[in-house]
Amino acid sequence: MEPVGNHQSYCWQQQNGFYALVWERGSQLYAAVDHIRSIPLFYALKGSVFYLSDDAEWVREQVGNTTMDEIAKEEFQLTGYVTGQDTLYPDVKQLQAGEFLTINTRAETPQLKTERYYRFLHTEPENYDEQALYQQLDAAALASIDNLIRYANGRQIVIPLSGGYDSRLIATLLKRRGYENILTFTYGVPGNKESAYSKKVADALGLKWHFVEYSNEFWRQAWQTEERWQYQKWASGWNSIAHVQDWLAVKILKKNSIVKNDSIFVPGHTGDFISGGHIPDIAVKNKKSSLRELSESIKKKHYSLAPKDEVTKKTEQEWTERIFKRAEQGTIAIGQDLANIFEKWEWQERQAKFICNSVRVYEFYGYDWWMPLWDKEFVKFWQAVPLELRKGKQWYLEFVKAQYSDWADVKDEEPLNNASDEVGLKSIIKKILYKNKFLYKITNKLYRIFIKNNTIKSHLAFEGRYPVEEYEILLRKGYQSNGIYAYFYLCESEC
């Protein structure tokens, strides 16, 4: 595609990095967000007046929206975000990942047009050399880290080091490149397994490590502040639940001057997705596929934060039609098609609006950020990797394990598993149970009985944010953790 408005000097579609752009040429105004919507832009056209901002609340105030759109609200409760260009308020829109808009600002009746210049889609090679691809993966991973190092320019790099593989890969590659100004941190209740794995990785790589303690009481005190609500409202963009998992940790790190003021936070978003970890099993097992299977796969994975009978008045067919509209796909014939469009849908909805939007927490406290695993060179590589190597992200995991083994101080006999492996086992068990409806119902009943007689405690002490009785009622009804979060956020927003 040609540069917008033939701006030869602006070939921004080819630029790497993370950005949002707004510029004017003559009577035309242009705006664009990058390939992952890392810096969101919101807009509204009300009568003859056009509004554009990086603050959705400001746009909402300008157009005077006070009532949420009911369909958007139901979707938000089911998924944690609103799909497409919509937000919770009917006149407030957003640019989607890889999208730009143009508008004639001087016209009596402004005409607004949006267009996608990028979509996260794959090209399936007819033949491939796995060894050559592995070398290309190594080169792409190092290129993404080199771009981070150039951007950091000696500043302190702060890594939220979980028990997973993605943040481990970033830390390992920085070690490989010899970058020294690094601090890793983790958080949760004392003794949690995620933090134990995190410390093990940091120690093996010789990196500084800091633990931020969470508790019900810490959450309770922080959650009642105006600061929390201002962050939550701004970071959500009236489009997704704001990321709060790191919020308390970053707040405490800032208060106690643990990190430097010019630090750059580098989270591990989102290697497991880019490398194929979210591809539905059915796309790999079945040669033939269909739009119905796409819809069912998306609903099963993404429209699951709350029980539908509690939340929505829309029929399954109505949700299916909404999913098809966002998928922008007329037909699906084979499993490769299903994998491709499923990932494209998740990229523009969950990854862009919820996962990568989590960097707002660093901005809120005045810090910089970078996402090397969404570096364009790294993403472009994965868009050409065959489905056979992407399924179950196993090829990627083997690469991470090899890197870590080469650069970490670990014994040969020491297992390279982590907390993600345990989560994966739970996921497999859940899938087995889901296929057997009888076992699934029995397990669900037993789980709800357990909840009724016990207070469920997470390793992040999230339950401290909510009234205990109401929290447990929602759990018994079948709300997931983020579904409970969405429920209380909607309640608070409409007060």
Beta strands, then each sheet from edge to edge (+ up, - down):
strand 1: 20-25
strand 2: 28-33
strand 3: 42-46
strand 4: 49-53
strand 5: 93-94
strand 6: 99-104
strand 7: 112-116
strand 8: 157-160
strand 9: 182-188
strand 10: 208-213
strand 11: 264-265
strand 12: 368-369
sheet 1: 1+ 2- 6+ 7-
sheet 2: 4+ 3- 5+
sheet 3: 10+ 9+ 8+ 11+ 12+
end
